[in-house]
Amino acid sequence: MGAVRRRAAAALGVVGMVVPLSVALSSAPAQAASCTTSTGPYQKQVEKFLGRPVDGRQSAADCTAIRAFQTKHGITPNIGYAGPVTWGVMNLMNQQKAAGSNPNKAGTCPTNKGRIACVDLTRQLSWIQDGKTLKYGPVPVRTGRDGYETRTGAKKIYYRNIDHWSTLYDVPMPYSQFFDGGQAFHSISGSVWSPPGSHGCVNMRSADAKKYWGMLKNGDDVFVYGRKPGT
């Protein structure tokens, strides 16, 4: 790990220390003492999402299923309550699934740039396209939380480091590709659906970040648009 830090520090020296690192990894979810018996305001929606009987009444089995989902995606408190945060994550997943194989149907991400990495903050999706041709994705991402929003607009990848280390947060940032100050694509070990979000970076699952690393290079275009829910 020390070698990783030394390589990262050396690389930062090359770019004149212009990278205020940005990453937010969720801590392990706190374990609740017991499952709640309370019926949440989004009980029916959550039951439907999880394939549970949709009766709008909390049961022990409902709570167990909801709690497992919360634990998997770092939603706290993970007590099995069908509240707005839990439903917000599920609803986002539904929107991402609905994007299918045509995430740029509205044409918001430029199609006249050649190869470009698109980031839709509203749906928390990213993909790579070349003109109007989808090359990879769409894949779910985790962008900046309220107060640390991932900045919108046209960008370019300017610095890459496969084993970057955040000196600000003391965490690894594998497959980092910086496109706006300290904001970068990179992989995380936790769930990309874990609220509330990053400190500005575009967090990705490891396989997706690795694919982006192989498909993109310095100078390639990035376009960020929309608004992350809750910001």
N, C-alpha and C positions, 0 to 999 in steps of 0.2 A: 504493500500500500504506500510505503514511503517513496518507492520509485515512481508510482503514479503521481504523487504530489509534486515530486521534483520535476517530472516531465511537464506537468501542468504549469508549474511556476515558470519553467523555462519558456514554454510556449507563450505565456502571458507577457513575458518580457519582450518577445518579438513584436507583439502588437501594441507595445507601449502602455500596457496596463489599462487599456480602454474598456475592459470587460467587467462591469459591475455585475457579478454573477447573480443569477436569479433562478431559484428552484424551491419548491415546497413539497416535501414528502410527508405524508400523513404518518403520525405516530400510530402504534398499534391501538386498535379500538379498546376502550375500557370495557371490562367485562361486567355486565349487569348482575346484580344479586339474584334476580328472578324475573320471569316473564310477566309482562303486565296483563291484566285482565280487562283493561279499558279498550273500548272500541274507538278507533281513531277517526278523524274527519274524512279520511280517504280510504276507509275500510273496503268498500266495494271495488274501487279501482285497483287497490293493492291485491285483493283476493283474486281478481280477474287476471292480473299480470302474472301472479304466481301459480295460476291454474288451480286455485282453491275453489271450493263451493262459494258462489257469490250470494251471500245472504246479508251482508252488512253487519254481522255480529261477530265479535271476537271470540275465538275458541282457543283451546290449548294448542291444537294443531296449527291454527292460523299464526299464533304467536311464535311458535317454533320456526315456521317457514319464514316469517318476516324477520325474525331475529337472525336467522342464518344469512339472509340476504344482507342485512345491515352489517353483520360481522365481516362478511366477504368484501364489502365495499367501503369499510371504514366509516360507517355512519354511526354517530354517537348521539345520545346513549342508545346502545343496542339492546333495547328491552322489548322489542317486538311490537312497538306502537306504530300504527299506520298514520303517521303525521306528514306534514308538508315536505320535509326534507327527503324522507324515504320515497314518497310519491314523485317528487321532483326528479330524483335520479331515474326512477322507472319510466316516467313520462319522456325524459330525455332519451332513454334507450329506445323507446317506441319511435321517436322522431328519427333517430339515427337509422333504425331498421327500415323506416319508410323511404329513406333516401335511395335505397337500392343501388343500382349500378349507374345511376345518372344524378350524382350529387350536385352538378352544376346546371341543372335543368333551367334555372332562372337566368343563367348566363352572367352571374355577378362576378365570378372570377374570370379575369381576362383570357381570351382565347387567341390573342394575337401576339403572344410573347414566346411561343415555342414551349419548351419545358418549363413548368411552373408548379410550385407547391402551394396549394390553396388551403386556407384555414378559415372555416366558418365558425365563428365564436358562438352564434346563436344555437346551432345544433351540436357544437363541440365535435366537429368532424374535420378531417383533413384528407387530402388526396393529392396525387400528382397527375397532371395532365400535360399533353403536348398538343397545342392548338385545341381542337374540340375532342381529341381522343383521350379517354381515360387510360392512364398507364398503371396506376396502383391506387387501391382504396375503393371507396372511402373507409377510413379507420377512425375509431373514437379517440379523442384526445382530451387532455385536461389543461385548461388555460388559466390565466391569472384570476385570482379572487378579487373581491371588492377592495379597492384601494391599491391593487397591484395588477391592474388590467393589462392583458397583452395588447400592445398598441396596434391599431389598425392602419391599413394603407399598403402601398407598394414598397417592398423591401428587396434586398439581395443577400444571399449567403456570403459572408465575408471572412469567416474564421471557423475551422473545423478541428475537433480534437476527439479522437475515438475513446480516450480514457480520461476525459476532463474531470477535475475535482473542484467542487465549490469551496473556496476558502472562506466564503461568507457564512455558509450553512454547514460546512464540514461534512459534506455528503458527496457520493460519486454522481457523476452526470455522464453516463456512457453514451457514445455516439452523438456528442454535442455538435450541432451545426448552428452557429450564431447568425442572426439576420437583423437584429436591431438592438444595439447596445448590449446589455446583458441577457437579452431574450433569445432563446434557442430552442430548437427541436432537441429532445434527448429522452432516453428511456428512464423509467422508474420501476422499482420492484413492487410497489403497491398497485392498487386498483386505479385506473384512469377515471373512474366514476366517483372516486372518493371526494366528498365535499370538504372545504369550500373551494379549493382550487390551488394553483401554484402561486408563486410570487412573480409571475409574468411569463415564464417559459411555457412552451408547448410540450407537455408531458405525453409520452407515448409508451405503449407496450414494447417490450424488448424486441420482438420479431419485427414490428413495424418500424421502430427506430433504426434497426439494422438494415431494413430494406431501403429506407430513406437515405441512409448513409451510402449505400451502393448506387443509388440512382441519381443523387444530387452532387453538385460540386460547387466550389467557390465561384461566385458570379451568377449563379442561377437565381431566377426570380422567385419571390415569395409574395403572396397577396393575402392579407388578413382583413376580414370584414365581419360585420354583424356585432352582436353584443351578448356576452355570456349571461345567462339567467342569474339574477341576484346581484348584478353589478350596476 
